[in-house]
Amino acid sequence: MEICPKCGLPREACVCTEIAKEEQKITIDLEKKKFGKMSTVISGFNKDINLKELAKKLKEEFACGGTVKGNRIELQGDHKKKMKRALIEFGFPANSINE
């Protein structure tokens, strides 16, 4: 059985990601890109969150393209109105998300 090096619990019972989700101060912004295209930018994640996995889930949820750049996720299109609800569904607390 594998043990988590941070919390000392077995991998199946590890609570590190849940704790990390509660410590976030996430911001959702819109950026205007080249040719007037809009892009939704989600930032404020700490290193304990798997951004590639979260970006993949968000791209599937909103049926759009996107990427992870540094410590932020960029999605093609304007998804600001629906983003908070989606992040709450993925386990992030509502009070940690700023629009």
C-alpha positions as CSV (number, residue, x, y, z in Angstrom):
1,M,0.0,0.0,0.0
2,E,1.3,3.4,-0.9
3,I,1.5,6.2,1.7
4,C,1.1,9.9,1.0
5,P,4.3,11.7,2.0
6,K,2.4,14.9,3.1
7,C,-0.4,13.6,5.3
8,G,0.9,10.1,6.1
9,L,-2.4,8.5,5.1
10,P,-2.8,5.7,2.5
11,R,-3.2,7.1,-1.1
12,E,-6.9,6.1,-1.2
13,A,-7.7,8.1,2.0
14,C,-5.3,11.1,1.2
15,V,-6.9,14.4,2.0
16,C,-4.1,16.7,0.7
17,T,-6.0,17.7,-2.5
18,E,-9.2,18.5,-0.5
19,I,-7.2,20.7,1.9
20,A,-5.5,22.4,-1.0
21,K,-8.8,23.1,-2.7
22,E,-10.0,24.9,0.5
23,E,-6.9,27.1,0.7
24,Q,-7.2,28.6,-2.8
25,K,-8.0,32.2,-3.7
26,I,-9.2,31.6,-7.3
27,T,-9.9,34.5,-9.6
28,I,-11.8,34.3,-12.9
29,D,-11.1,37.0,-15.5
30,L,-11.6,37.7,-19.2
31,E,-8.8,38.7,-21.5
32,K,-9.1,40.0,-25.0
33,K,-6.7,38.2,-27.3
34,K,-5.7,38.8,-30.9
35,F,-8.4,39.6,-33.4
36,G,-10.9,40.4,-30.6
37,K,-11.2,36.8,-29.4
38,M,-12.1,36.4,-25.7
39,S,-10.4,34.1,-23.3
40,T,-11.4,33.0,-19.8
41,V,-8.5,33.0,-17.4
42,I,-8.6,31.1,-14.0
43,S,-5.7,31.9,-11.7
44,G,-4.7,31.7,-8.0
45,F,-4.1,28.0,-7.7
46,N,-1.3,26.7,-5.5
47,K,1.1,23.9,-6.5
48,D,-0.9,21.1,-4.8
49,I,-3.7,21.2,-7.5
50,N,-3.1,19.2,-10.7
51,L,-3.8,22.0,-13.2
52,K,-3.5,19.8,-16.3
53,E,-6.2,17.5,-15.0
54,L,-8.5,20.4,-14.0
55,A,-8.0,22.1,-17.3
56,K,-8.9,18.8,-19.1
57,K,-12.2,18.6,-17.1
58,L,-13.0,22.2,-17.7
59,K,-12.4,21.9,-21.5
60,E,-14.7,18.9,-21.6
61,E,-17.3,20.7,-19.5
62,F,-17.3,23.8,-21.8
63,A,-16.5,22.1,-25.0
64,C,-13.7,24.4,-25.8
65,G,-9.9,24.5,-26.3
66,G,-7.5,25.8,-23.6
67,T,-4.1,25.5,-22.0
68,V,-2.2,25.7,-18.8
69,K,0.3,28.5,-18.6
70,G,2.4,28.8,-15.5
71,N,0.0,28.8,-12.6
72,R,-3.2,29.6,-14.5
73,I,-5.7,28.0,-16.9
74,E,-6.7,29.7,-20.1
75,L,-9.9,28.6,-21.9
76,Q,-11.0,29.8,-25.3
77,G,-14.2,31.8,-25.2
78,D,-16.2,33.7,-22.6
79,H,-17.2,31.2,-19.8
80,K,-17.1,33.6,-16.9
81,K,-20.8,33.3,-16.0
82,K,-20.7,29.5,-15.8
83,M,-17.2,29.0,-14.4
84,K,-18.0,29.5,-10.7
85,R,-20.7,26.8,-10.8
86,A,-18.3,24.4,-12.6
87,L,-15.5,25.0,-10.1
88,I,-17.9,24.4,-7.2
89,E,-18.9,21.1,-8.8
90,F,-15.3,20.1,-9.0
91,G,-14.9,20.6,-5.2
92,F,-13.7,24.1,-4.8
93,P,-15.5,26.1,-2.0
94,A,-17.7,29.0,-3.2
95,N,-16.2,31.5,-0.9
96,S,-12.7,31.0,-2.4
97,I,-13.7,32.0,-5.9
98,N,-13.7,35.7,-7.0
99,E,-15.3,36.7,-10.2
